[in-house]
Structures are given as C-alpha cells and as structure tokens.
Amino acid sequence: MIDKGLQKQDLVNKAGLSSATVAKMGKGEAVSNKVLEKLAKYLECNISEIISYE
C-alpha cells in the first residue's frame, strides 16, 4: 500500500473490502483467501507478495 500511496480507506472504497476486514488485516489477524484475491487484484500483484507466514 505504501508503494502505491494508498490508505486503508482506499481498500474499502475501491477494492471492495469491508472496514472490518481492513481492520483485521491491520491487526495481523487471518483473512479469507477471497479477501487476499481481491486485494492482490486491486494492488496488481501476486498473493505471495502480500502475505507472510509466522
């Protein structure tokens, strides 16, 4: 998001994610694969570029 100059509200308004989902991601909580697909499509990247495993 930083590289593209985006804010969290952009993910809600333009990527079609709910504010609750964006809040979960901000806290590092798990989200569904469908959310990851929407996010990757919006950011024009691969899912592997936006997730990390701990």
C-alpha positions as CSV (number, residue, x, y, z in Angstrom):
1,M,0.0,0.0,0.0
2,I,2.8,2.4,0.8
3,D,4.4,1.8,-2.5
4,K,1.2,2.8,-4.3
5,G,0.4,5.7,-2.0
6,L,-2.8,4.1,-0.7
7,Q,-4.6,4.5,2.6
8,K,-6.8,1.9,4.3
9,Q,-9.9,3.7,3.2
10,D,-8.9,3.1,-0.4
11,L,-9.2,-0.6,0.2
12,V,-12.7,-0.1,1.5
13,N,-13.9,2.3,-1.2
14,K,-12.0,0.9,-4.3
15,A,-11.1,-2.7,-3.6
16,G,-14.4,-3.7,-2.2
17,L,-13.2,-4.8,1.2
18,S,-15.2,-4.1,4.4
19,S,-13.8,-1.8,7.0
20,A,-13.9,-4.8,9.5
21,T,-11.7,-6.8,7.1
22,V,-9.3,-4.0,6.7
23,A,-9.1,-3.6,10.5
24,K,-8.4,-7.4,10.9
25,M,-5.6,-7.1,8.4
26,G,-4.2,-4.1,10.3
27,K,-4.1,-6.2,13.5
28,G,-2.4,-9.1,11.7
29,E,-5.4,-11.4,12.0
30,A,-6.3,-14.0,9.5
31,V,-8.5,-13.2,6.5
32,S,-10.0,-15.4,3.8
33,N,-8.5,-16.4,0.5
34,K,-11.2,-14.5,-1.2
35,V,-10.1,-11.3,0.5
36,L,-6.5,-12.0,-0.5
37,E,-7.6,-12.5,-4.1
38,K,-9.5,-9.1,-4.1
39,L,-6.5,-7.4,-2.5
40,A,-4.0,-8.8,-4.9
41,K,-6.2,-8.0,-7.9
42,Y,-6.6,-4.4,-6.7
43,L,-2.9,-3.9,-6.0
44,E,-2.0,-5.7,-9.2
45,C,0.3,-8.2,-7.6
46,N,0.5,-11.9,-6.6
47,I,-0.9,-13.1,-3.3
48,S,2.6,-14.2,-2.3
49,E,3.6,-10.6,-2.3
50,I,1.1,-9.6,0.3
51,I,1.1,-12.4,2.8
52,S,3.6,-13.7,5.4
53,Y,3.7,-16.9,7.4
54,E,4.7,-16.9,11.0
